[in-house]
Amino acid sequence: MPGPRRFPLPLIAAFFALYVIWGSTYLVIRIGVEYWPPLLLAGIRFCTAGALMYAFLRWRGVPAPTWAQWKAAGMIGILLLT
């Protein structure tokens, strides 16, 4: 019979991040809908998440997107909304 299993620290950190980030998202939605229209709140959330991801990747040394990549991403975003 095998001995007790240890949980690796990255697994515990992943579950902690999942519960804290996901749980805080629902809390912010509940509070935010009282003050802003739902679509504006969703737009603010997505723009904030995109800015944080962009800043993190730039901090990690990933090169900035080219003008063609920005145009393609913008076109995809417009098509997703329509």
Sequence and secondary structure as in RCSB ss.txt:
>XXXX:A:sequence
MPGPRRFPLPLIAAFFALYVIWGSTYLVIRIGVEYWPPLLLAGIRFCTAGALMYAFLRWRGVPAPTWAQWKAAGM
IGILLLT
>XXXX:A:secstr
        HHHHHHHHHHHHHHHHHHHHHHHHTTTS HHHHHHHHHHHHHHHHHHHHHHTT     HHHHHHHHH
HHHHHH 
